[in-house]
Amino acid sequence: MENPVLPILRDALRGTEYEGRLFLVGGYVRDKLMNRPGSAAIDDIDLVLEGDASGVAHLLWKKRVAWHKPVEFPTFGTAMVRVGGTGPDNPGAQVELVTARQETYRQGSRKPVVTPGTIASDALRRDFTINTFLENLHTGEITDPTGRGYADLQVKLLRTPLDPVITFTDDPLRMLRAARFAAKLGFAVEESTLAAIRSNAFRLSPEHGISFERVRDELVKTLPTAGAAHGLEMMRETGLLAQFAPELVAMQGVTQNRFHLYDVWEHTLVALSNLPPDADGGVRLAVLLHDVGKPATRTVDPQSGDVHFYEHEKVGAEIARTVMNRLKFSGDEIDRVVALVGLHMRYGAYNSDEWTDASVRRLIRAVGEHRRDLFTIARADVSACATTDESGIPFPTADLAGLSERMEHIETTAHITTATSPLSGQEIMERLALPAGRLVGTIKNALTDAVVAGELAPDDKAGAETMAQTILSNLQQL
């Protein structure tokens, strides 16, 4: 099935000076040749031509095929329009029109010197041979400008069109793309290309002008792929990961206790692989980072030899914040992942015979809006652990299904997440003759906890005042 945007473009440009001169390039053509499902639904179309790309974009706008004025980047000879949509609420596909060009880089500069080029020379500046195929928009003819694309596609191999050192020096981010495509497509990396990644990984550091926003985007694109674990291990093994997240590299080789089959890094990769396909990016990042605090908290009991990672979730939450800040994630994204990492151990201690309803109520309040995400993370975490000891005796594990059902029932009947203190902060100050300050907030939170635990009715102000006096007295004795 053809992408529905292509007939629109073809009809709009038929009979113009551009007919037969525009070529589809990149992932769309590659995926079409691979018969990958979803290629027809790609909403990012790249077209290259020898000539003025801006002129094509303006013609599409003039003909009302594009619903907005082209966004132009004159330095690179590119222009972007949206086609097949009606406006911001229905944008359609993004079509990037590119003037065939050559790029050269001055030593130490990340800004290329751009000069007009041919279709063939334009193909050579791309990342891998499998992404250089050209399909004529009007005739449908597909060409392989490097002469290696078909062969590499056949044997599932990632190879650069030029000497890999040149390709990666021009744009070091292409090394991360190699890991992403290996993860996404299940391809191997050609030997000299892989060697060049190892020897040029240092170019991914900020000292070489790389934007960590671009690094972040490649990482985020890698995590949902079927081979994410393979891609991440390739990043670690080649030295790429150390350039932007050395805290993750530190997990490799950190052995664990008898409940684990793998070291911390291997466990993380297995857990990632076991996430459901619909897990979102925040959950995937949280699983990647959930045990990042273990290297710093590992201890060994001198008597028993048991390995412990006390409070690794708390340490890990702060490390997760550091890593995500470095990679320029948004504040909301960081807060969510940090919360998930910090809370990821909360379900593991559940025992249906020992936990009272009050304990479950407190847990509901503690995890708040993250309840379902934490179950997704916990299931992946448990799936990457050992299930029996060396003699085959099963390890005790938390009844996650039972806990989920119990939390759902209690929340439905008790509305835990909306529980509030019977007394407002102002009322606490008036009844206990306290000035505004942290103490008032501490007492109010304790009263809310009592409501959650079922020890205090939501509207029992008299009981709340008595309890507040007791709380205040206990705090003053500390």
C-alpha positions as CSV (number, residue, x, y, z in Angstrom):
1,M,0.0,0.0,0.0
2,E,1.4,3.4,-1.0
3,N,1.6,6.3,1.4
4,P,-1.5,8.5,0.6
5,V,0.6,11.7,0.5
6,L,2.6,10.5,-2.5
7,P,-0.3,10.7,-5.1
8,I,-1.1,14.2,-3.8
9,L,2.5,15.3,-4.4
10,R,2.7,13.5,-7.8
11,D,-0.5,15.1,-9.1
12,A,0.4,18.5,-7.9
13,L,3.8,18.5,-9.6
14,R,2.8,16.7,-12.8
15,G,3.4,18.9,-15.8
16,T,5.7,21.3,-13.9
17,E,9.4,21.8,-14.3
18,Y,9.9,19.4,-11.3
19,E,8.2,16.3,-12.8
20,G,10.7,13.5,-12.9
21,R,13.3,15.4,-10.9
22,L,12.2,14.6,-7.4
23,F,13.4,11.5,-5.6
24,L,12.1,9.9,-2.4
25,V,15.0,9.0,-0.1
26,G,15.6,7.6,3.4
27,G,13.5,5.4,5.6
28,Y,10.4,5.3,3.5
29,V,12.2,3.7,0.5
30,R,14.2,1.4,2.8
31,D,11.1,0.1,4.6
32,K,9.3,-0.3,1.3
33,L,12.0,-2.5,0.0
34,M,12.0,-4.5,3.2
35,N,8.2,-4.9,3.1
36,R,8.1,-3.5,6.7
37,P,4.6,-3.0,7.9
38,G,3.7,0.6,8.5
39,S,5.8,2.1,5.7
40,A,2.7,3.4,4.1
41,A,1.8,5.2,7.3
42,I,5.1,7.1,7.7
43,D,4.3,10.8,8.3
44,D,7.8,12.1,7.5
45,I,8.6,12.1,3.8
46,D,12.1,13.2,2.4
47,L,12.4,14.4,-1.2
48,V,15.7,15.4,-2.8
49,L,16.3,17.1,-6.2
50,E,19.0,18.8,-8.1
51,G,17.7,22.3,-8.0
52,D,15.8,24.7,-5.8
53,A,13.9,22.8,-3.1
54,S,12.4,26.0,-1.8
55,G,10.7,26.6,-5.2
56,V,9.0,23.2,-5.0
57,A,7.8,24.0,-1.5
58,H,6.3,27.4,-2.5
59,L,4.6,25.8,-5.5
60,L,2.9,23.3,-3.2
61,W,1.8,26.1,-1.0
62,K,0.6,28.1,-4.0
63,K,-1.5,25.1,-5.2
64,R,-2.9,24.8,-1.7
65,V,-1.5,21.3,-1.4
66,A,0.5,22.5,1.6
67,W,-1.8,24.3,4.1
68,H,0.9,26.6,5.4
69,K,3.8,28.8,4.2
70,P,7.0,26.7,3.8
71,V,9.5,26.6,6.7
72,E,12.8,27.3,5.0
73,F,16.5,26.7,6.0
74,P,18.4,28.5,3.3
75,T,21.9,27.5,4.6
76,F,21.1,23.9,3.9
77,G,18.9,24.4,0.9
78,T,15.9,22.7,2.6
79,A,12.2,23.6,3.1
80,M,9.5,21.8,5.0
81,V,5.7,21.8,4.4
82,R,2.8,19.7,5.7
83,V,0.7,17.9,3.1
84,G,-2.5,15.9,3.4
85,G,-3.8,17.8,6.4
86,T,-6.0,20.9,7.0
87,G,-4.3,22.7,9.8
88,P,-2.7,22.4,13.2
89,D,-5.3,20.0,14.5
90,N,-4.9,17.8,11.4
91,P,-1.4,18.5,10.2
92,G,-0.9,15.7,7.7
93,A,2.5,14.4,6.8
94,Q,5.7,16.4,7.0
95,V,7.4,16.7,3.7
96,E,11.1,17.8,3.7
97,L,12.4,19.0,0.4
98,V,16.1,19.0,0.0
99,T,18.4,20.5,-2.5
100,A,21.1,17.9,-3.4
101,R,24.2,19.1,-1.7
102,Q,27.8,18.4,-0.6
103,E,28.9,19.1,2.9
104,T,32.5,19.6,4.2
105,Y,33.5,20.3,7.7
106,R,36.4,22.5,8.9
107,Q,38.5,20.8,11.7
108,G,36.9,21.4,15.1
109,S,33.6,22.8,13.6
110,R,30.2,21.2,13.7
111,K,28.8,23.6,11.1
112,P,29.3,22.3,7.5
113,V,30.2,24.3,4.5
114,V,27.3,23.5,2.1
115,T,27.7,23.6,-1.7
116,P,25.3,22.4,-4.4
117,G,25.7,18.8,-5.4
118,T,24.3,16.0,-7.5
119,I,21.9,13.3,-6.5
120,A,24.8,10.9,-6.4
121,S,27.0,13.1,-4.2
122,D,24.0,13.8,-1.9
123,A,23.6,10.1,-1.3
124,L,27.2,9.8,-0.1
125,R,26.7,12.3,2.7
126,R,24.0,10.1,4.3
127,D,24.5,7.8,7.2
128,F,24.2,4.2,5.9
129,T,24.0,2.6,2.5
130,I,20.5,1.2,3.3
131,N,19.3,4.8,3.6
132,T,20.6,6.0,0.3
133,F,18.0,4.4,-2.1
134,L,16.3,6.8,-4.4
135,E,12.8,6.4,-5.8
136,N,11.7,8.7,-8.6
137,L,8.4,10.3,-7.4
138,H,6.8,10.1,-10.8
139,T,8.2,7.0,-12.5
140,G,8.6,4.8,-9.3
141,E,12.1,3.7,-10.5
142,I,14.4,2.9,-7.5
143,T,18.1,3.3,-7.8
144,D,21.0,2.3,-5.6
145,P,23.5,5.2,-5.9
146,T,26.3,3.6,-3.8
147,G,26.0,0.2,-5.5
148,R,26.0,-1.5,-2.1
149,G,22.6,-0.7,-0.7
150,Y,20.8,-3.8,-2.2
151,A,23.5,-6.2,-1.1
152,D,23.6,-4.7,2.4
153,L,19.9,-4.8,2.7
154,Q,19.9,-8.5,1.6
155,V,22.4,-9.5,4.3
156,K,21.1,-7.1,6.9
157,L,24.2,-5.1,7.3
158,L,24.8,-1.4,8.3
159,R,27.7,0.1,6.4
160,T,28.5,3.8,5.8
161,P,28.6,5.1,2.1
162,L,32.0,6.7,2.7
163,D,35.0,5.7,4.9
164,P,33.2,5.4,8.3
165,V,35.7,7.7,9.9
166,I,34.7,10.5,7.5
167,T,31.0,9.8,8.0
168,F,31.3,9.8,11.8
169,T,33.6,12.8,11.9
170,D,31.2,14.8,9.8
171,D,28.3,13.9,12.2
172,P,29.2,11.8,15.3
173,L,25.5,11.3,16.0
174,R,25.5,8.8,13.2
175,M,27.3,6.4,15.6
176,L,24.2,6.4,17.8
177,R,22.0,5.9,14.8
178,A,24.0,2.8,14.0
179,A,23.0,1.4,17.4
180,R,19.4,2.5,16.9
181,F,19.1,0.9,13.4
182,A,20.7,-2.2,14.7
183,A,18.1,-2.3,17.5
184,K,15.2,-1.4,15.2
185,L,16.0,-3.5,12.2
186,G,18.0,-6.4,13.7
187,F,20.9,-5.6,11.5
188,A,24.6,-6.2,12.2
189,V,27.2,-3.5,11.8
190,E,29.9,-4.0,9.2
191,E,33.3,-4.7,10.8
192,S,35.1,-1.5,9.7
193,T,32.1,0.6,10.6
194,L,31.9,-0.9,14.1
195,A,35.7,-0.4,14.6
196,A,35.3,3.2,13.6
197,I,32.5,3.7,16.1
198,R,34.8,2.3,18.9
199,S,37.7,4.6,17.9
200,N,35.5,7.7,17.4
201,A,33.1,7.3,20.3
202,F,34.9,10.2,22.0
203,R,33.5,12.6,19.4
204,L,30.0,12.2,21.0
205,S,31.1,14.2,24.1
206,P,30.0,17.8,24.5
207,E,33.6,18.9,24.1
208,H,33.2,18.1,20.4
209,G,30.1,20.3,20.0
210,I,27.5,17.6,20.1
211,S,24.1,18.7,21.3
212,F,22.8,16.4,24.1
213,E,19.3,17.2,22.9
214,R,20.1,15.2,19.8
215,V,21.7,12.4,21.8
216,R,18.6,12.3,24.0
217,D,16.4,12.0,20.9
218,E,18.4,9.0,19.6
219,L,18.2,7.3,23.0
220,V,14.4,7.9,23.2
221,K,14.0,6.5,19.7
222,T,16.0,3.4,20.6
223,L,14.1,2.4,23.7
224,P,10.8,1.3,22.1
225,T,12.5,-0.8,19.4
226,A,12.3,-4.6,19.6
227,G,16.0,-4.8,20.0
228,A,16.5,-2.0,22.5
229,A,18.6,-4.2,24.7
230,H,20.9,-5.0,21.8
231,G,21.2,-1.4,20.8
232,L,22.0,-0.3,24.4
233,E,24.6,-3.0,24.8
234,M,26.2,-1.8,21.5
235,M,26.3,1.7,22.9
236,R,28.0,0.4,26.1
237,E,30.4,-1.9,24.4
238,T,31.6,0.7,21.8
239,G,32.1,3.4,24.4
240,L,29.2,5.6,23.2
241,L,27.2,5.3,26.4
242,A,30.1,6.5,28.5
243,Q,30.0,9.8,26.7
244,F,26.6,10.8,27.9
245,A,25.5,8.4,30.7
246,P,28.6,6.9,32.5
247,E,26.2,6.1,35.4
248,L,24.6,3.4,33.2
249,V,28.0,2.0,32.2
250,A,28.9,1.6,35.9
251,M,26.1,-1.0,36.3
252,Q,27.9,-3.5,34.1
253,G,29.7,-6.2,36.1
254,V,28.0,-5.3,39.4
255,T,27.0,-8.7,40.8
256,Q,23.8,-9.1,42.8
257,N,22.3,-11.4,45.4
258,R,20.9,-14.9,45.0
259,F,17.6,-13.6,43.8
260,H,19.2,-12.4,40.6
261,L,20.5,-14.3,37.5
262,Y,22.3,-11.3,36.0
263,D,24.5,-8.4,37.0
264,V,22.8,-5.1,37.3
265,W,23.3,-4.0,33.7
266,E,22.2,-7.4,32.2
267,H,19.2,-7.4,34.6
268,T,18.2,-3.9,33.3
269,L,18.4,-5.0,29.7
270,V,16.3,-8.1,30.3
271,A,13.7,-6.0,32.2
272,L,13.5,-3.6,29.3
273,S,13.0,-6.4,26.8
274,N,10.1,-7.8,28.9
275,L,8.1,-4.5,29.0
276,P,4.8,-4.7,27.1
277,P,4.8,-3.1,23.6
278,D,2.5,-0.3,24.7
279,A,4.8,0.9,27.5
280,D,5.4,4.6,27.0
281,G,8.7,6.4,26.9
282,G,8.7,7.5,30.5
283,V,8.2,3.9,31.8
284,R,11.0,2.7,29.5
285,L,13.3,5.4,30.8
286,A,12.4,4.5,34.4
287,V,13.2,0.8,33.8
288,L,16.5,1.8,32.2
289,L,17.3,3.8,35.3
290,H,15.6,1.9,38.0
291,D,18.7,0.2,39.4
292,V,21.2,3.0,38.5
293,G,21.7,3.6,42.3
294,K,23.0,0.0,42.9
295,P,26.7,0.5,42.1
296,A,26.9,3.2,44.7
297,T,25.0,1.3,47.4
298,R,26.4,-2.2,47.1
299,T,27.5,-3.8,50.4
300,V,28.4,-7.3,51.3
301,D,27.6,-8.8,54.7
302,P,30.9,-9.9,56.2
303,Q,29.3,-12.9,58.0
304,S,26.9,-14.3,55.5
305,G,28.3,-12.9,52.3
306,D,24.9,-11.6,51.3
307,V,24.9,-8.7,48.9
308,H,22.7,-5.7,49.7
309,F,21.7,-2.4,48.0
310,Y,20.2,-0.5,50.8
311,E,18.1,2.5,49.7
312,H,19.4,2.1,46.1
313,E,16.0,3.5,44.9
314,K,16.6,6.8,46.7
315,V,20.1,7.2,45.4
316,G,19.0,6.0,42.0
317,A,16.3,8.7,41.8
318,E,18.9,11.4,42.3
319,I,21.2,9.9,39.7
320,A,18.3,9.6,37.3
321,R,17.6,13.3,37.8
322,T,21.3,14.1,37.0
323,V,21.3,11.9,33.9
324,M,18.0,13.3,32.6
325,N,19.0,16.9,33.3
326,R,22.2,16.3,31.3
327,L,20.2,15.1,28.4
328,K,17.9,18.1,28.5
329,F,14.6,16.3,29.2
330,S,11.8,18.5,30.3
331,G,11.0,19.2,33.9
332,D,7.8,17.2,33.8
333,E,9.5,14.2,32.2
334,I,12.3,14.3,34.8
335,D,9.9,14.5,37.7
336,R,7.9,11.6,36.5
337,V,10.9,9.3,35.9
338,V,12.5,10.3,39.2
339,A,9.3,9.5,41.0
340,L,9.0,6.1,39.3
341,V,12.7,5.2,40.1
342,G,12.3,6.3,43.7
343,L,9.1,4.3,44.2
344,H,9.9,1.2,42.2
345,M,10.6,-1.0,45.3
346,R,7.3,-0.2,47.0
347,Y,5.4,-3.2,45.6
348,G,8.1,-5.8,46.2
349,A,7.5,-6.0,50.0
350,Y,3.8,-6.8,49.7
351,N,2.5,-9.8,51.6
352,S,-1.2,-10.4,51.5
353,D,-1.1,-12.2,54.9
354,E,0.7,-9.4,56.7
355,W,-0.5,-6.2,55.1
356,T,-3.6,-4.6,56.6
357,D,-6.0,-2.5,54.6
358,A,-4.5,0.5,56.3
359,S,-1.1,-0.4,55.0
360,V,-2.5,-0.7,51.5
361,R,-4.3,2.6,51.8
362,R,-1.0,4.3,52.7
363,L,0.7,2.6,49.7
364,I,-2.1,4.0,47.5
365,R,-1.5,7.5,48.7
366,A,2.3,7.1,48.5
367,V,2.4,6.0,44.8
368,G,-0.5,8.3,43.8
369,E,-0.8,8.8,40.0
370,H,2.1,6.4,39.4
371,R,0.2,3.3,40.6
372,R,-0.3,1.6,37.2
373,D,3.1,2.6,35.8
374,L,4.7,1.1,38.9
375,F,2.9,-2.2,38.3
376,T,4.3,-2.3,34.7
377,I,7.8,-1.6,36.0
378,A,7.5,-4.2,38.8
379,R,6.4,-6.9,36.5
380,A,9.3,-6.2,34.2
381,D,11.7,-6.1,37.2
382,V,10.5,-9.4,38.6
383,S,10.6,-11.1,35.2
384,A,14.3,-10.4,35.0
385,C,15.0,-12.0,38.4
386,A,15.6,-15.6,39.5
387,T,12.5,-17.6,40.4
388,T,14.2,-20.5,42.3
389,D,17.3,-21.1,44.3
390,E,20.1,-23.4,43.2
391,S,18.1,-26.5,44.5
392,G,15.0,-25.5,42.6
393,I,13.0,-24.2,45.6
394,P,10.9,-21.2,44.5
395,F,11.7,-17.8,45.9
396,P,8.9,-15.9,47.6
397,T,7.6,-13.1,45.3
398,A,5.1,-10.3,45.8
399,D,1.6,-11.2,44.6
400,L,1.4,-8.3,42.2
401,A,-1.9,-9.3,40.7
402,G,-3.4,-9.7,44.1
403,L,-2.0,-6.3,45.2
404,S,-3.4,-4.6,42.1
405,E,-6.8,-6.0,42.7
406,R,-6.8,-5.1,46.4
407,M,-5.6,-1.5,45.7
408,E,-8.3,-1.1,43.0
409,H,-11.0,-2.3,45.4
410,I,-9.9,-0.1,48.3
411,E,-9.5,3.0,46.1
412,T,-12.9,2.5,44.6
413,T,-14.6,2.3,48.0
414,A,-12.4,4.7,50.0
415,H,-11.2,7.4,47.4
416,I,-7.7,7.4,48.9
417,T,-6.1,9.6,46.4
418,T,-8.5,12.4,47.1
419,A,-8.3,12.1,50.9
420,T,-7.6,15.4,52.8
421,S,-7.2,16.4,56.4
422,P,-10.4,17.3,58.2
423,L,-8.6,20.5,59.4
424,S,-7.2,23.1,57.0
425,G,-3.8,24.7,57.7
426,Q,-5.5,27.8,59.0
427,E,-7.7,25.8,61.4
428,I,-4.7,23.9,62.8
429,M,-3.0,27.2,63.5
430,E,-6.1,28.6,65.2
431,R,-6.9,25.5,67.3
432,L,-3.3,24.8,68.4
433,A,-2.2,28.4,68.6
434,L,0.6,27.8,66.1
435,P,2.3,30.3,63.7
436,A,2.5,29.5,60.0
437,G,5.4,27.2,59.2
438,R,6.5,23.7,58.4
439,L,5.1,22.3,61.6
440,V,1.6,23.1,60.5
441,G,2.2,21.2,57.2
442,T,3.6,18.2,59.1
443,I,0.6,18.0,61.3
444,K,-1.8,18.4,58.4
445,N,0.0,15.6,56.5
446,A,-0.2,13.3,59.5
447,L,-4.0,14.0,59.7
448,T,-4.4,13.1,56.0
449,D,-2.4,9.9,56.6
450,A,-4.8,9.1,59.4
451,V,-7.8,9.6,57.1
452,V,-6.1,7.3,54.5
453,A,-5.5,4.6,57.1
454,G,-9.2,4.7,58.2
455,E,-8.2,6.0,61.7
456,L,-10.0,9.3,61.2
457,A,-13.2,10.2,59.4
458,P,-12.8,12.9,56.7
459,D,-15.3,15.2,58.4
460,D,-14.3,14.6,62.1
461,K,-12.9,18.0,63.0
462,A,-13.1,17.3,66.8
463,G,-11.3,14.0,66.5
464,A,-8.8,15.7,64.2
465,E,-8.1,18.4,66.8
466,T,-7.5,15.8,69.5
467,M,-5.2,13.9,67.2
468,A,-3.4,17.1,66.2
469,Q,-2.7,17.9,69.8
470,T,-1.2,14.5,70.3
471,I,0.9,14.8,67.2
472,L,2.2,18.2,68.4
473,S,3.0,16.9,71.8
474,N,5.0,14.0,70.3
475,L,6.9,16.3,68.0
476,Q,7.8,18.7,70.8
477,Q,9.3,15.8,72.8
478,L,11.7,14.8,70.0
